[in-house]
Amino acid sequence: MIRTTLTQRLALLGASGALAVGGALLPSSALAAPAPQVAAVQMAPDHQAHPVGNKTTTKTETRIVKRTLNDGRVKVTKTKTVTKTTKDHHGKVVKKTVTKTESVRILPAPDDD
């Protein structure tokens, strides 16, 4: 263990006291100084940020076709196409899904009596 002498302790106490007094004097002298001239600052307009994340659009198209068969029955074909397109914030297509559903119904011949 290192022992400090009385003169070392007094020197350390004097140095720390001088720093404390100097630190206390700085703010009071700063208040006495005239306020510096500040130039006007022009703020830039807010940046219109790109939307974050992806944007998905859905387009649905339905087509119905009716056709009369030779025996008088009616064949109804319904085609439904669903297109989902996902784009990133730059407009680039990330994912495109096309789902096509077709249903066929045959109805009895209409009574034209």
C-alpha positions, 0 to 999 in steps of 0.5 A, a space after each residue: 500500500 502506498 502512503 501519501 505524505 502530508 505535503 502531497 495531500 495538501 497539494 492535491 487538496 489545493 489543486 482540486 479546490 482551484 479546479 472547483 473555484 475555476 469551474 464556478 467562475 466560468 459560468 458567472 463570467 459567461 453571463 457577464 459577456 454580451 450575447 453573441 450575434 446569431 445568424 438566422 437559420 433557415 430550416 429545410 422543408 420536411 422530406 417527403 419520405 418514401 412509404 415504408 413497406 410493400 403495397 399490394 393491389 388486387 384486381 378481380 375479373 369475372 367472365 360468364 359465358 352461356 352456351 346452348 347445347 344441342 339437346 337444349 340445355 344451357 352450359 354456363 361457364 364462369 371464370 374468375 381471375 384474381 391478380 395480386 401484385 405486391 410492389 416495394 416502395 420504389 414501385 418494383 414488382 416483388 410478387 405477382 400471383 394470378 389465381 384462376 377459378 373456373 366453374 361449369 354449370 349445366 342448366 336444364 332446357 328452358 320451358 318455352 311453351 
